[in-house]
Amino acid sequence: MSRFDSIVVDGHVVFPGYGPVRCDLGITDGKIAAITDRIASADAAEVVDAKGLLVAPGSVDCHTHLGIYRPLAPDARSETASSLAGGVTTLLSYFRSGQHYMNKTGSYKTIYPEVLALTKGNSYVDYGYHIAPMDSSQVKEIEWLVSEGVTTLKYFMFYKGLNLSASSTDGKALTMSDSYDLGHLYSIMEETQRVSQQYGEGSRIAVSVHCEDDELIRWFIDKVKREGLQGLEAYSKARPPLSERVSIHKAAAVAAATKVGLNLLHLSSADALAAALEVKNLYPDADIRLEVTLHHLGLTYQQLEGKGLGGKVNPPLRTPQDTAALWEGVRKGQVDWIGSDHACTMSSLKGDELWAAACGFGGTGLMYPFMISEGYHKRGIPLSRIVELVSTNPARAHSCYPRKGHIAIGADADLALIDLDLTKKVTAGALHSHQDHSPFEGVELKGWPVRTLLRGQTAFAGDTIVGEPRGLYIKRPV
Ligand SMILES: [Zn+2]
């Protein structure tokens, strides 16, 4: 009998903090069982040749939206296939009751088991969910949600007051709440903090916040509409960086007061990053972590001018000055992790009317290719740091570590085998997503996964998805 189920040989393995190092990996029962100089082929039932390849821990894409615009089961199936193409092996997806997603409201004790049942058997990668408590009765379910493996709760600053606005009827449909305000955020954070005390050190239970200020946005949208501006530049001006700044300060003040972990999601602008660094200084004892997305690093509204509304997203795409500032934050270690904010949004939902167009687009299939190309090749960010940004740090922050997020004895053998020299232009088709367009279309990237292993088994090779979906639910904290 072989010593290992499989071995990955002759590759250069990159670990969080150091590497790449030339070594072989032994895998047994889906876990890393040996990291050593040489393992003989005779010791394994299957040999994976990684000669000339980088062997990185599978990415943990902790910001995605499965099932937001399409039925959850097929969306999970197509979009997690895209994850594999990007070297992603763990996906954490946001879910809330109300309009979009399953168009349901009520108790998560009823809805969440339905969410899990629809995802089961349809995910090509291991998965978990973040949940947004939309009203006070759902806040009371936080303790139960955490016991079911949901260690991150979500709040949307820009939904605040939507119900109260006479001119807006869609607010109620989105939140299905009567009092979606700062008081509601306080109650979520207070309850999250209380529940988190029942869990040990290393079990981080936190609140993720989408920071854009509702009142400022409403005023700026009216202004931009009055001026008759169109296109993605108008959209950025309608939801300006100032709205992120104000919102970040409010969310951080409440998080510091309630002593709860805070994730500041998708910082899009120089000003948002500056505000996030300010609140970390203001509240040095608070656990505040910073997320930036691929598209806020890689795309600007200028770049997509005249190319339709595929790049409409919240917060909006900004300017080259903003992308430069965000890269500087990544380079200096100020940004904790990179997410894709993947939301499969068909071009039929975009149309050509700015305000009616759906928000969001896919990106999970670009996690490693984009970060290796733009971070490592173009900007000299070390591979070990790239691994921290797309795998280790999100795993730690979302209580998936040490099972996910690194290559170590006992960890799941989730691996991305990457050809650092492979150059390809992004096309919608090559991303294996159902989405029929990509704002990254035509961008040339260098450094693509050529094989992705989920718990020791090849799930993507060459340019093909291998086998059936075998992703498992990750009950966090692991
Ligand atoms: Zn999102």
Boltz pocket constraint, residues with backbone or C-beta under 6 A from the ligand:
constraints:
  - pocket:
      binder: B
      contacts: [[A, 63], [A, 64], [A, 65], [A, 94], [A, 314], [A, 341]]
      max_distance: 6.0
